[in-house]
């Protein structure tokens, strides 16, 4: 078997394995459906079908008024799958084919991104994407898994591409991601900025890559009429109305002592929830990075680290306050905090940690250690240091989120014992994460390049 045929066979096999697992988990026989947490199943299928019907009937008014404030591409793909196959397997199940197919296909750009580093690295990373339990479960996230596929493709084109044509393709796929969900509009802005700071791209290239997705926002149909525009503004100012929510959210809700909890949550502990499978890939990367750092065998993986860092920061800066009073209202005349930040928001981080894990596992024992900026390493290290907590909690203590919601509701407006204990625990965890990240950073990324000893005479 030739090299190209072997590569095609491996890729086809990996995609088939990933799709079979996801199809079995969610659609038929649907082993995960009665037990695993899933969100907005019928809602997004309904929106998608409405999109297809309005396009087919050329109903402009209906087209512009469907789920205003949310980009349309993910829903259009979901509606297409539901309309074509809904009569055979059920509309909800058919709608799920769009995100689980996107999640399965993400194996391909991950593999292609790393194959030049080594086929071993490519296989490990692609397998991690295919088999990670968290990614299997939240492959059913209608918008996130589709947007993540386009985003991994754009990273592949940026890292391996040459010339203007590849840059244009990268910007085009970044636009497709942004037209799926606004989260993915933030990513190219951060990724371009980090690449520019490290002089990995020119200012013109960074600007072209970042501006194109922003310009593509004019394709959102709810921008085209005053009524739908007003509806989209009202929706987003209600739910996504606070920049730097991870830092400002505690003060906005009147519970400043929850700041350490917020920071931990937006870095990864927000993925802890009932009936949520653990993120294995991040934990594997964490253990590998410790082992390699202790042996000083962890050389910087510059562009891969930059991409992962950009995605971690993207989730960290999402303008969605973790707790609000919007949906809960009042009980017995008292305001009640209510969660509005969900585990599947962390799905896009998974494929990027798969890339980094594969590259790290296949890395040769290189004793050269070069300087790497904390701006790049810290987001990645902080997220990975928290992965053991998330793993254990999702397996054995999924009540973390509910417990702290309860505590901060009880301590609202006053510093009670419960509030002090919660603040002490979360502060200690945050301090530990920062100190451990600094240790790994210094050990692995902050040395001087070693020079060989001169030969003996």
PyMOL commands that set and color helices and strands:
alter all, ss='L'
color gray80, all
select helices_A, chain A and resi 3-26+41-56+60-64+73-89+91-114+119-131+133-140+144-160+163-178+183-197+203-219+221-223+226-239+245-252+256-267+269-271+280-294+302-316+343-361+374-385+387-396+400-410+417-445
alter helices_A, ss='H'
color red, helices_A
select strands_A, chain A and resi 323-324+330-331+334-335+338-339
alter strands_A, ss='S'
color yellow, strands_A
deselect
rebuild
show_as cartoon
